[in-house]
Amino acid sequence: MIVYAGKQFWNDFNNGDEALFQDANRPRDTDKFKLRPWLQSDKWDWRSTNKNTSLCQLIIKWGSTVPWTSDWTALKWTIPVLKPTWTANDLSNIGFSWATADMLEWLKEEKYGNPYVALKEWSITYETAWSTATTNWQYMEILESWLYVVQATWQFVFPNSYSSSTSYQYKYRVGIAAEVNWVFIPIASQWFRCCGNGDAQNYIHISWIEKWTKLTSIVAHSYTSGTTFVFQNLNFIRLW
């Protein structure tokens, strides 16, 4: 039923036509919107749910020596060595002979209110180009189903014998792998051709990731004159 409520059209309503409706006398907030029974508390539920929320972030950084993979053979992926902090001796043990104080500081794990990603280690199987292989591999496990940004970075430091004049002959294979029945398979990968020593590659993967998903970084290359050192990091950001 439509009635006239007897209120002033423009002083009491956002729209003068509201005075014609049966619920025109309903209490209103300071913005002149009607207070709906039982529903006005929705705002307070939203506030409490989002109280003290912020972006949670975890950055894991490490280095690896990567053997070369010849064309048409099984890719030789490296095994992540994950540490909260690094020493010069740690880097020396994995094939990197020099390290500055700034480098060691950069390699520290950075954790900002992020209980949603855990570092794990297990004997697992991963997919190569033509088969599978098993090794003791470290990985990251998601502890809360949510929308995540997963950013990966790889910086290649080639041996002294590396020549940028022949860099077009060599390729990168980098990406992020997830486990399916304990076989780690690349789910977000890129292939690159080297352009120069110290070349870096970046990859960003944004998706809803289910609880207990296991992820790790993968990297391989085809520089045939020896092993290559690669600085890597994985940056996990849990969105609102």
Secondary structure, DSSP 8 states (H G I E B T S, - for coil): -B----S-HHHH-SSGGGGGBTTTTS-B-TTS-B--TTTTTHHHHHHHHTTT---EEEEEEEEEEE-B--TTS----------SS--HHHHHHTT-----HHHHHHTS-EEES--SEEEEEEEEEEE-SSSEEEEEEEEEEE-S-EEEEEEEEEEEE--TT--GGGGGG-EEEEEEEEEETTEEEEEEEEEEE--STT-EEEEEEEEEE-TT-EEEEEEEE--TTS-EEEEEEEEEEE--
